[in-house]
Amino acid sequence: MTCALPQQYACMSRTLTAPSSDAEKKPVDLSAARQTLGRDEPTQAFLRYLRQERQASEHTVKNYFLDLAHFLHLNQEIEVDGRCCWQLVSDRAARRFAAALAASGRQRSSINRKLSSLRSFYRFLMRENLAPANPFHLISGVKTGRRLPMTLDVTQVSTLLDAPGAYWGRQRAAGRQDQRGDAEFAAARDTAILEVIYSGGLRISEAMGINLEDIDFLGNVFKVRGKGRKERLCYLGKPAAKALREYLRLREDRGLAGRRTPGPLFLNLAGGRLTTRSVERSFKLYVHEAGLPADCTPHKLRHSFATHMLAAGADLREVQDLLGHASLTSTQIYTHIDIARLVEVYAKAHPKA
């Protein structure tokens, strides 16, 4: 039965068949699907909704877009005359898509994210009268056991925070500046970045979004914009403040910006805002320098901040506010980390364990 939809999205009525299992075995090339979605008005309207109404980050918007592209790649039947006929997707097709994802060997979290993206997309289409129903409404996500995030102990954190200075010190001693530019500046800047992330328990994107005017050295606080662009105040510890002042001095000496010039706090050597990708690349060098596991990421400093705060007696709700968690449940996992560590210590140290 043809649905009564706006004329610009009216497509021929037919039943959407499920993706074949062979399609999932082939390498996924989403280029064609991405091009189609790039000119698909419902998709573009959804992305605008995410940015403007949901205040989603560009990283989140990109993930939604790629999830839709993956679905379209496996369900090319809904593309008719260059248009995506989203109303053709049936409950059965949604179930088969979920089954194809489960059979693909993907991580459970990845499968659940893709299904959640499609559910959200169809809720939007229904709100805009572009689809008669949500075929993903009754599709349950894959059950996952929540893994405890990896954290660093205090000694490991200290070693990591010292790693930029140690790494670039060796580069200078060897007479190598590397393509990253001035070693002294890189060491000071990256030390300040790591100190600020650990001092405030920040996500790396939050740290890269800080502007100079967000820093209050007198009050020992700084402002960050978290998920949904919600603002919160974080504390600036003495080591972080000292590292920031040294970085700002070198930043001014190199003519990149004045110590009071408003704008991005952390700059690249061209004077532009430093990107998260650039920090992640450098972080791998510092992880190796500190002798830490290769899978250690900047986010582990945020995990470690929360765990260390709770272990030192901080109130759970206070840590929730510092992390910018909307739900206390997200913060409670760090109490389990501390308990798990105590159990491990007990098992190793207690004579009757």
C-alpha positions as CSV (number, residue, x, y, z in Angstrom):
1,M,0.0,0.0,0.0
2,T,1.4,3.4,-1.0
3,C,1.7,5.8,1.9
4,A,0.4,9.3,1.7
5,L,3.6,11.3,1.8
6,P,4.6,14.7,0.4
7,Q,5.0,14.6,-3.3
8,Q,8.7,15.3,-3.4
9,Y,9.3,12.0,-1.5
10,A,6.6,9.9,-3.2
11,C,8.2,6.8,-4.7
12,M,6.8,3.7,-6.3
13,S,5.3,1.3,-3.8
14,R,7.1,-2.0,-3.5
15,T,8.4,-4.4,-0.8
16,L,12.0,-4.0,0.4
17,T,13.8,-7.2,0.4
18,A,16.4,-8.0,3.0
19,P,20.1,-7.7,2.3
20,S,21.8,-10.9,1.3
21,S,24.3,-12.5,3.6
22,D,26.9,-12.3,0.8
23,A,26.7,-8.5,0.8
24,E,28.0,-8.4,4.4
25,K,31.0,-10.6,3.5
26,K,32.4,-8.2,0.9
27,P,34.5,-5.1,1.9
28,V,32.1,-2.3,2.7
29,D,32.5,0.6,0.2
30,L,30.2,3.3,1.3
31,S,31.2,5.9,-1.3
32,A,28.1,5.5,-3.5
33,A,25.8,5.5,-0.5
34,R,27.4,8.6,0.8
35,Q,27.0,10.4,-2.5
36,T,23.3,9.5,-2.6
37,L,22.7,10.6,1.0
38,G,24.6,13.8,0.3
39,R,21.8,14.9,-2.0
40,D,18.9,13.2,-0.1
41,E,16.9,16.0,1.5
42,P,15.4,13.9,4.4
43,T,18.9,12.9,5.4
44,Q,20.3,16.4,5.2
45,A,17.3,17.7,7.2
46,F,18.0,15.1,9.8
47,L,21.7,16.1,10.0
48,R,20.6,19.8,10.4
49,Y,18.3,18.7,13.2
50,L,21.1,17.0,15.0
51,R,23.4,20.0,14.7
52,Q,20.8,22.7,15.5
53,E,18.2,21.1,17.8
54,R,20.2,18.3,19.4
55,Q,23.4,20.4,19.5
56,A,25.3,17.2,18.5
57,S,29.1,17.4,17.8
58,E,30.4,17.0,14.3
59,H,31.9,13.6,15.3
60,T,28.4,12.5,16.4
61,V,26.8,13.8,13.2
62,K,29.4,12.0,11.1
63,N,28.6,8.7,12.8
64,Y,24.9,9.1,12.2
65,F,25.6,9.8,8.5
66,L,27.9,6.7,8.2
67,D,25.3,4.5,9.9
68,L,22.7,5.6,7.4
69,A,25.1,5.1,4.6
70,H,25.8,1.5,5.8
71,F,22.1,0.8,5.8
72,L,21.6,2.2,2.3
73,H,24.6,0.3,1.1
74,L,22.9,-3.0,2.1
75,N,19.4,-1.9,1.0
76,Q,19.9,-0.3,-2.4
77,E,16.3,-1.2,-3.3
78,I,15.0,1.9,-1.6
79,E,16.9,4.2,-4.0
80,V,14.5,5.0,-6.8
81,D,15.3,7.5,-9.6
82,G,18.1,8.9,-7.4
83,R,15.8,9.3,-4.4
84,C,15.8,7.4,-1.1
85,C,12.3,6.0,-0.4
86,W,12.6,5.6,3.3
87,Q,8.9,4.7,3.7
88,L,9.6,1.4,1.8
89,V,11.6,-0.1,4.7
90,S,9.5,-2.7,6.5
91,D,9.8,-4.2,10.0
92,R,11.1,-7.4,8.4
93,A,13.8,-5.5,6.5
94,A,14.9,-3.8,9.8
95,R,15.1,-7.2,11.5
96,R,17.2,-8.6,8.7
97,F,19.5,-5.6,8.8
98,A,20.0,-6.2,12.5
99,A,20.7,-9.9,11.8
100,A,23.2,-9.0,9.1
101,L,25.0,-6.7,11.5
102,A,25.1,-9.5,14.1
103,A,26.5,-11.9,11.6
104,S,29.2,-9.5,10.5
105,G,31.4,-10.0,13.6
106,R,31.1,-6.4,14.6
107,Q,31.5,-5.3,18.2
108,R,28.2,-5.2,20.1
109,S,28.6,-1.5,20.8
110,S,28.9,-0.8,17.1
111,I,25.8,-2.8,16.3
112,N,23.8,-1.1,18.9
113,R,24.9,2.4,17.8
114,K,23.9,1.7,14.2
115,L,20.4,0.4,15.3
116,S,20.0,3.4,17.6
117,S,21.0,5.8,14.7
118,L,18.3,4.2,12.5
119,R,15.7,4.5,15.3
120,S,16.5,8.1,15.8
121,F,16.4,8.8,12.0
122,Y,12.9,7.3,11.7
123,R,11.6,9.1,14.7
124,F,12.6,12.3,12.9
125,L,11.0,11.1,9.6
126,M,7.7,10.4,11.4
127,R,7.8,13.8,13.1
128,E,8.2,15.4,9.7
129,N,5.5,13.2,8.1
130,L,8.1,11.6,5.9
131,A,7.5,8.0,7.0
132,P,4.4,6.3,8.3
133,A,6.1,4.2,11.0
134,N,9.4,3.4,12.6
135,P,10.5,0.0,11.4
136,F,13.3,-0.1,14.0
137,H,11.0,0.7,17.0
138,L,10.8,-2.9,18.2
139,I,14.4,-3.9,17.2
140,S,16.3,-4.6,20.4
141,G,20.0,-3.9,20.7
142,V,22.5,-6.7,21.4
143,K,23.0,-7.2,25.1
144,T,26.4,-6.1,26.3
145,G,28.3,-6.6,29.5
146,R,29.6,-3.2,30.5
147,R,33.4,-3.3,30.6
148,L,35.2,-1.4,33.2
149,P,37.3,1.3,31.6
150,M,41.1,1.1,31.8
151,T,42.7,3.6,34.2
152,L,46.2,4.6,35.2
153,D,47.5,4.7,38.7
154,V,48.9,7.9,40.1
155,T,52.5,7.0,39.3
156,Q,51.6,6.1,35.7
157,V,49.8,9.4,35.3
158,S,52.8,11.3,36.6
159,T,55.1,9.5,34.2
160,L,52.7,10.2,31.3
161,L,52.5,13.9,32.2
162,D,56.3,14.1,32.1
163,A,56.5,12.3,28.8
164,P,56.3,15.3,26.4
165,G,59.2,17.0,28.1
166,A,61.2,13.7,28.1
167,Y,60.4,12.9,24.4
168,W,61.2,16.3,23.0
169,G,64.2,16.7,25.3
170,R,65.7,13.6,23.6
171,Q,64.8,15.0,20.2
172,R,66.6,18.3,20.9
173,A,69.6,16.5,22.4
174,A,69.9,14.4,19.2
175,G,69.6,17.5,17.0
176,R,66.3,16.3,15.5
177,Q,63.4,18.7,15.4
178,D,61.1,16.4,13.4
179,Q,58.3,17.6,11.2
180,R,56.3,18.6,14.2
181,G,58.4,21.7,14.5
182,D,60.0,23.5,17.5
183,A,60.7,20.9,20.2
184,E,60.6,23.3,23.1
185,F,57.2,24.7,22.1
186,A,55.8,21.2,21.4
187,A,56.9,19.9,24.8
188,A,55.4,22.9,26.7
189,R,52.1,22.8,24.7
190,D,51.6,19.1,25.0
191,T,52.5,19.0,28.7
192,A,49.9,21.8,29.2
193,I,47.3,19.8,27.3
194,L,47.8,16.6,29.3
195,E,47.9,18.5,32.6
196,V,44.6,20.3,31.7
197,I,42.9,17.1,30.6
198,Y,43.8,15.4,33.9
199,S,43.2,18.4,36.1
200,G,39.6,18.8,34.8
201,G,38.8,15.2,33.8
202,L,38.2,16.4,30.2
203,R,37.3,14.7,27.0
204,I,40.0,15.5,24.4
205,S,37.4,17.4,22.3
206,E,36.6,19.5,25.3
207,A,40.2,20.4,25.8
208,M,40.7,21.4,22.2
209,G,37.6,23.6,22.3
210,I,38.9,25.7,25.2
211,N,39.5,29.4,24.4
212,L,42.0,31.6,26.2
213,E,39.2,33.7,27.6
214,D,37.8,30.5,29.3
215,I,40.8,30.4,31.7
216,D,40.5,32.1,35.0
217,F,44.0,31.9,36.6
218,L,42.9,34.0,39.7
219,G,40.0,31.7,40.4
220,N,41.8,28.5,39.4
221,V,39.0,27.4,37.2
222,F,38.2,27.2,33.5
223,K,35.1,26.8,31.4
224,V,34.5,23.9,28.9
225,R,31.8,23.0,26.5
226,G,30.8,19.3,26.7
227,K,28.3,17.1,25.0
228,G,25.3,19.0,23.7
229,R,27.5,22.1,24.1
230,K,26.6,22.2,27.8
231,E,29.0,24.5,29.7
232,R,30.6,23.6,33.0
233,L,33.4,24.8,35.2
234,C,36.5,22.7,35.9
235,Y,39.3,23.2,38.4
236,L,42.8,24.2,37.3
237,G,45.3,22.5,39.6
238,K,48.6,24.1,40.4
239,P,50.7,21.9,38.0
240,A,48.2,22.6,35.2
241,A,48.3,26.3,35.8
242,K,52.1,26.3,35.8
243,A,52.2,24.3,32.6
244,L,49.7,26.7,31.0
245,R,51.7,29.8,31.9
246,E,54.9,28.3,30.4
247,Y,53.1,27.3,27.2
248,L,51.5,30.8,26.9
249,R,54.9,32.4,27.3
250,L,56.4,30.3,24.5
251,R,53.3,30.9,22.4
252,E,53.8,34.6,22.6
253,D,57.6,34.4,22.1
254,R,57.0,32.6,18.8
255,G,54.5,35.3,17.7
256,L,51.6,32.8,17.4
257,A,49.4,34.9,19.7
258,G,49.6,37.1,22.7
259,R,49.1,35.8,26.2
260,R,45.8,37.8,26.4
261,T,44.7,37.4,22.8
262,P,41.2,35.8,22.7
263,G,40.7,32.7,20.7
264,P,41.8,29.1,20.7
265,L,44.0,28.2,23.7
266,F,46.0,25.3,22.1
267,L,47.5,26.3,18.8
268,N,49.5,24.5,16.1
269,L,52.6,26.0,14.7
270,A,50.6,27.8,12.0
271,G,48.6,29.6,14.7
272,G,45.4,27.7,14.1
273,R,43.4,25.7,16.7
274,L,45.0,22.3,17.4
275,T,42.9,19.3,16.3
276,T,42.0,16.3,18.3
277,R,43.6,14.1,15.6
278,S,46.9,15.9,16.0
279,V,46.8,15.4,19.7
280,E,46.0,11.7,19.4
281,R,49.0,11.2,17.1
282,S,51.4,12.9,19.5
283,F,49.8,11.0,22.5
284,K,50.9,7.7,21.0
285,L,54.5,9.0,21.2
286,Y,54.1,9.9,24.8
287,V,52.5,6.6,25.7
288,H,55.5,4.8,24.3
289,E,57.9,7.2,26.1
290,A,56.1,6.5,29.4
291,G,56.2,2.7,28.8
292,L,52.4,2.4,29.0
293,P,50.2,-0.1,27.0
294,A,49.9,0.9,23.3
295,D,46.1,1.0,23.6
296,C,46.2,3.8,26.2
297,T,44.3,6.9,24.8
298,P,43.8,10.5,26.1
299,H,40.4,9.4,27.4
300,K,42.2,7.2,29.9
301,L,43.3,10.4,31.7
302,R,39.6,11.3,32.1
303,H,38.9,7.8,33.5
304,S,41.9,8.1,35.8
305,F,40.8,11.5,37.1
306,A,37.4,10.1,38.1
307,T,38.8,7.0,39.8
308,H,41.5,9.0,41.7
309,M,38.9,11.5,42.9
310,L,36.6,8.8,44.2
311,A,39.4,6.9,45.8
312,A,40.4,10.1,47.6
313,G,36.9,10.4,49.1
314,A,35.2,12.8,46.7
315,D,31.4,12.6,46.6
316,L,29.9,10.7,43.7
317,R,27.6,13.5,42.7
318,E,30.4,16.0,42.8
319,V,32.5,13.9,40.4
320,Q,29.4,13.6,38.2
321,D,29.2,17.4,38.0
322,L,33.0,17.7,37.3
323,L,32.8,15.1,34.5
324,G,29.7,16.7,33.0
325,H,27.7,13.4,33.2
326,A,23.9,13.9,32.7
327,S,23.2,10.6,34.5
328,L,24.7,9.4,37.8
329,T,24.8,5.9,36.3
330,S,27.6,7.0,34.0
331,T,29.7,8.0,37.0
332,Q,28.9,5.0,39.2
333,I,31.0,2.7,37.0
334,Y,34.1,4.4,38.5
335,T,33.1,3.1,42.0
336,H,33.2,-0.4,40.5
337,I,36.7,0.2,39.2
338,D,38.0,1.2,42.7
339,I,36.3,-1.9,44.2
340,A,37.8,-4.1,41.6
341,R,41.2,-2.7,42.3
342,L,40.8,-3.3,46.0
343,V,39.8,-6.9,45.4
344,E,42.9,-7.4,43.3
345,V,45.1,-5.9,45.9
346,Y,43.5,-8.0,48.6
347,A,43.9,-11.2,46.6
348,K,47.6,-10.5,46.1
349,A,48.4,-9.2,49.6
350,H,46.1,-11.0,52.2
351,P,47.6,-14.2,53.6
352,K,44.2,-15.8,53.8
353,A,42.9,-14.6,50.4
